[in-house]
């Protein structure tokens, strides 16, 4: 059985990928790894507070390892931090890791190249699967998720805070991927077959933030829905 860690985003794609890997006896997944914005103590891009991340991991029953990143790290800063984290994981004899990526070729290649340097094999359980089928499978399995971040180029503040349903997915704009695989939206998964019990929370305020666009001088706006512990 391969000692495996899971790159955990807190959302629907990670949850479905973890569901599949937990059914494969070839892999022993005993750690979730998540990057957190150290300035806000929140999951990078998803905006989920670290306290809810920890409660989510506890509800799943797999320990969480947090990697702290600055608010808007340079590529050099990011790679240094991730390289050091990878060294620590390798020292614990991990041979495999898992991602919930679906079809971003450049990102997959980037991940594999960096992991190959440490002789760690990357697994992509959802790779190249149809995203309409994936999101419907996610819902049919009994998973529950709420939209916590949305790209303002596609959505208004009313979209964040909504529960993922088949009706919601069927009414997405035509140029938005059903799984938000291009970064159109992000979710927090709080219940489903990988959970021992639901993660309790309440919906807080909605916030608008802008971030520098990679390889560009422009900025991209995002709506966030804050989730609060109960």
KAMO-V747953 format. One record per residue. N is the residue number from 1. PHI is phi in whole degrees, -180 to 180 (* if undefined). OMEGA is omega in whole degrees, 0 to 359 (999 if undefined). D_CENTER is the distance of its C-alpha to the mean C-alpha in Angstrom with 2 decimals. Layout:
n->N phi->PHI omega->OMEGA d_center->D_CENTER
n->N phi->PHI omega->OMEGA d_center->D_CENTER
This chain:
n->1 phi->* omega->184 d_center->24.95
n->2 phi->-83 omega->177 d_center->22.46
n->3 phi->-74 omega->193 d_center->20.83
n->4 phi->-132 omega->170 d_center->17.09
n->5 phi->-113 omega->186 d_center->14.01
n->6 phi->-118 omega->177 d_center->10.43
n->7 phi->-80 omega->194 d_center->7.67
n->8 phi->-98 omega->180 d_center->5.35
n->9 phi->-98 omega->183 d_center->2.03
n->10 phi->87 omega->186 d_center->4.75
n->11 phi->-105 omega->188 d_center->4.79
n->12 phi->-66 omega->182 d_center->7.42
n->13 phi->-65 omega->176 d_center->6.83
n->14 phi->-61 omega->183 d_center->5.60
n->15 phi->-63 omega->180 d_center->8.44
n->16 phi->-69 omega->178 d_center->10.81
n->17 phi->-63 omega->178 d_center->10.55
n->18 phi->-64 omega->178 d_center->11.20
n->19 phi->-56 omega->181 d_center->13.93
n->20 phi->-68 omega->184 d_center->15.61
n->21 phi->-70 omega->179 d_center->15.65
n->22 phi->-66 omega->178 d_center->17.05
n->23 phi->-92 omega->181 d_center->19.90
n->24 phi->-103 omega->184 d_center->20.78
n->25 phi->-71 omega->178 d_center->23.30
n->26 phi->-77 omega->187 d_center->23.11
n->27 phi->-126 omega->176 d_center->20.09
n->28 phi->-110 omega->182 d_center->19.92
n->29 phi->-93 omega->183 d_center->16.42
n->30 phi->-123 omega->178 d_center->17.30
n->31 phi->-150 omega->169 d_center->14.60
n->32 phi->-101 omega->180 d_center->10.91
n->33 phi->-119 omega->183 d_center->10.12
n->34 phi->-135 omega->175 d_center->8.07
n->35 phi->-89 omega->184 d_center->9.40
n->36 phi->-129 omega->173 d_center->11.17
n->37 phi->-71 omega->187 d_center->13.58
n->38 phi->-69 omega->179 d_center->16.81
n->39 phi->-70 omega->183 d_center->18.85
n->40 phi->-104 omega->186 d_center->17.15
n->41 phi->57 omega->182 d_center->15.62
n->42 phi->-133 omega->179 d_center->12.34
n->43 phi->-61 omega->182 d_center->8.66
n->44 phi->-55 omega->180 d_center->8.75
n->45 phi->67 omega->179 d_center->8.72
n->46 phi->-77 omega->177 d_center->7.40
n->47 phi->74 omega->181 d_center->10.72
n->48 phi->-78 omega->180 d_center->10.44
n->49 phi->-66 omega->185 d_center->13.42
n->50 phi->-58 omega->181 d_center->13.39
n->51 phi->-66 omega->177 d_center->15.85
n->52 phi->-74 omega->174 d_center->13.72
n->53 phi->-58 omega->181 d_center->10.94
n->54 phi->-66 omega->178 d_center->14.03
n->55 phi->-68 omega->178 d_center->15.41
n->56 phi->-64 omega->179 d_center->12.45
n->57 phi->-62 omega->179 d_center->12.77
n->58 phi->-65 omega->179 d_center->16.49
n->59 phi->-67 omega->176 d_center->16.43
n->60 phi->-77 omega->179 d_center->14.77
n->61 phi->97 omega->178 d_center->17.28
n->62 phi->-124 omega->181 d_center->15.50
n->63 phi->-60 omega->180 d_center->15.91
n->64 phi->-107 omega->172 d_center->13.23
n->65 phi->-114 omega->185 d_center->13.95
n->66 phi->-102 omega->174 d_center->13.04
n->67 phi->-109 omega->183 d_center->13.55
n->68 phi->-87 omega->177 d_center->15.12
n->69 phi->-121 omega->173 d_center->15.24
n->70 phi->-66 omega->187 d_center->17.85
n->71 phi->-57 omega->177 d_center->17.28
n->72 phi->-135 omega->185 d_center->17.68
n->73 phi->-68 omega->170 d_center->18.26
n->74 phi->-72 omega->179 d_center->20.37
n->75 phi->-62 omega->179 d_center->19.39
n->76 phi->-65 omega->178 d_center->21.91
n->77 phi->-63 omega->180 d_center->20.57
n->78 phi->-60 omega->183 d_center->16.99
n->79 phi->-67 omega->177 d_center->18.43
n->80 phi->-65 omega->180 d_center->20.81
n->81 phi->-63 omega->182 d_center->18.34
n->82 phi->-69 omega->178 d_center->16.08
n->83 phi->-64 omega->179 d_center->19.35
n->84 phi->-65 omega->178 d_center->20.64
n->85 phi->-65 omega->179 d_center->17.63
n->86 phi->-66 omega->176 d_center->18.01
n->87 phi->-60 omega->181 d_center->21.70
n->88 phi->-67 omega->179 d_center->21.17
n->89 phi->-68 omega->179 d_center->19.09
n->90 phi->-63 omega->179 d_center->21.75
n->91 phi->-65 omega->178 d_center->24.42
n->92 phi->-92 omega->172 d_center->23.11
n->93 phi->73 omega->173 d_center->23.78
n->94 phi->-74 omega->180 d_center->20.38
n->95 phi->-114 omega->182 d_center->21.09
n->96 phi->-138 omega->172 d_center->17.92
n->97 phi->-144 omega->188 d_center->14.14
n->98 phi->-126 omega->175 d_center->11.50
n->99 phi->-128 omega->178 d_center->8.78
n->100 phi->-96 omega->180 d_center->7.47
n->101 phi->-62 omega->183 d_center->9.17
n->102 phi->-116 omega->182 d_center->12.02
n->103 phi->-149 omega->178 d_center->14.61
n->104 phi->-88 omega->187 d_center->14.13
n->105 phi->-60 omega->183 d_center->17.07
n->106 phi->-62 omega->180 d_center->17.33
n->107 phi->-67 omega->178 d_center->13.86
n->108 phi->-61 omega->179 d_center->14.56
n->109 phi->-63 omega->179 d_center->17.98
n->110 phi->-60 omega->180 d_center->16.94
n->111 phi->-61 omega->183 d_center->14.75
n->112 phi->-63 omega->181 d_center->17.64
n->113 phi->-62 omega->181 d_center->20.29
n->114 phi->-72 omega->180 d_center->19.06
n->115 phi->-73 omega->179 d_center->18.46
n->116 phi->-61 omega->179 d_center->21.84
n->117 phi->-63 omega->179 d_center->23.57
n->118 phi->-105 omega->182 d_center->22.72
n->119 phi->58 omega->174 d_center->23.47
n->120 phi->-108 omega->182 d_center->20.03
n->121 phi->-92 omega->179 d_center->19.14
n->122 phi->-90 omega->178 d_center->15.73
n->123 phi->-114 omega->182 d_center->14.98
n->124 phi->-132 omega->186 d_center->13.29
n->125 phi->-62 omega->184 d_center->14.11
n->126 phi->-101 omega->191 d_center->13.22
n->127 phi->-59 omega->175 d_center->14.86
n->128 phi->65 omega->176 d_center->17.33
n->129 phi->-82 omega->180 d_center->17.29
n->130 phi->-65 omega->187 d_center->18.34
n->131 phi->-73 omega->174 d_center->15.62
n->132 phi->-66 omega->178 d_center->18.18
n->133 phi->-63 omega->181 d_center->18.82
n->134 phi->-61 omega->184 d_center->15.21
n->135 phi->-68 omega->177 d_center->14.60
n->136 phi->-70 omega->175 d_center->18.08
n->137 phi->-63 omega->178 d_center->17.60
n->138 phi->-54 omega->181 d_center->14.57
n->139 phi->-70 omega->181 d_center->16.96
n->140 phi->-63 omega->179 d_center->19.98
n->141 phi->-73 omega->178 d_center->18.61
n->142 phi->99 omega->176 d_center->18.46
n->143 phi->-69 omega->176 d_center->14.80
n->144 phi->-131 omega->182 d_center->14.54
n->145 phi->-145 omega->180 d_center->11.95
n->146 phi->-126 omega->180 d_center->12.78
n->147 phi->-75 omega->182 d_center->12.05
n->148 phi->-113 omega->181 d_center->11.34
n->149 phi->-150 omega->179 d_center->11.42
n->150 phi->-146 omega->178 d_center->13.58
n->151 phi->-68 omega->184 d_center->15.40
n->152 phi->-69 omega->175 d_center->18.99
n->153 phi->-70 omega->182 d_center->20.46
n->154 phi->-116 omega->190 d_center->19.63
n->155 phi->-133 omega->172 d_center->19.46
n->156 phi->-96 omega->181 d_center->21.44
n->157 phi->-63 omega->181 d_center->20.56
n->158 phi->-68 omega->183 d_center->21.54
n->159 phi->-76 omega->179 d_center->18.42
n->160 phi->-71 omega->184 d_center->16.05
n->161 phi->94 omega->179 d_center->16.70
n->162 phi->-88 omega->177 d_center->17.37
n->163 phi->-82 omega->177 d_center->16.46
n->164 phi->-71 omega->177 d_center->15.17
n->165 phi->-134 omega->178 d_center->18.48
n->166 phi->-64 omega->178 d_center->20.32
n->167 phi->-66 omega->179 d_center->22.50
n->168 phi->-61 omega->181 d_center->19.80
n->169 phi->-65 omega->182 d_center->18.38
n->170 phi->-69 omega->181 d_center->21.99
n->171 phi->-104 omega->177 d_center->22.74
n->172 phi->-67 omega->173 d_center->20.08
n->173 phi->-56 omega->186 d_center->21.82
n->174 phi->-60 omega->183 d_center->22.94
n->175 phi->-92 omega->177 d_center->21.10
n->176 phi->-105 omega->178 d_center->17.61
n->177 phi->-68 omega->181 d_center->15.65
n->178 phi->-58 omega->177 d_center->15.27
n->179 phi->-101 omega->182 d_center->11.57
n->180 phi->62 omega->188 d_center->11.15
n->181 phi->-67 omega->177 d_center->10.61
n->182 phi->-94 omega->179 d_center->12.62
n->183 phi->86 omega->181 d_center->10.63
n->184 phi->-67 omega->177 d_center->12.98
n->185 phi->-157 omega->179 d_center->10.82
n->186 phi->-132 omega->186 d_center->7.58
n->187 phi->-131 omega->170 d_center->7.84
n->188 phi->-117 omega->179 d_center->8.33
n->189 phi->-92 omega->187 d_center->9.53
n->190 phi->-122 omega->179 d_center->12.76
n->191 phi->-162 omega->180 d_center->15.02
n->192 phi->146 omega->187 d_center->15.79
n->193 phi->-66 omega->177 d_center->17.35
n->194 phi->-91 omega->184 d_center->15.17
n->195 phi->-100 omega->174 d_center->16.09
n->196 phi->-76 omega->177 d_center->19.51
n->197 phi->-160 omega->179 d_center->19.69
n->198 phi->-65 omega->175 d_center->17.87
n->199 phi->-92 omega->182 d_center->16.26
n->200 phi->-76 omega->177 d_center->18.81
n->201 phi->-164 omega->170 d_center->18.21
n->202 phi->-127 omega->181 d_center->20.04
n->203 phi->-85 omega->179 d_center->19.26
n->204 phi->-102 omega->184 d_center->20.40
n->205 phi->-76 omega->176 d_center->21.27
n->206 phi->-106 omega->189 d_center->19.78
n->207 phi->-129 omega->176 d_center->19.58
n->208 phi->-108 omega->177 d_center->19.87
n->209 phi->-136 omega->177 d_center->18.91
n->210 phi->-116 omega->181 d_center->19.59
n->211 phi->-131 omega->177 d_center->18.20
n->212 phi->-63 omega->178 d_center->20.06
n->213 phi->-83 omega->180 d_center->19.46
n->214 phi->-55 omega->178 d_center->19.20
n->215 phi->59 omega->183 d_center->22.67
n->216 phi->-156 omega->178 d_center->24.17
n->217 phi->-92 omega->183 d_center->26.08
n->218 phi->-85 omega->177 d_center->24.61
n->219 phi->-124 omega->177 d_center->21.95
n->220 phi->-118 omega->181 d_center->19.25
n->221 phi->-95 omega->178 d_center->18.95
n->222 phi->-135 omega->170 d_center->16.11
n->223 phi->-95 omega->177 d_center->16.64
n->224 phi->-120 omega->173 d_center->14.81
n->225 phi->-113 omega->181 d_center->15.64
n->226 phi->-74 omega->176 d_center->16.13
n->227 phi->-110 omega->185 d_center->15.78
n->228 phi->-113 omega->176 d_center->18.53
n->229 phi->-67 omega->173 d_center->19.40
n->230 phi->-125 omega->999 d_center->22.30
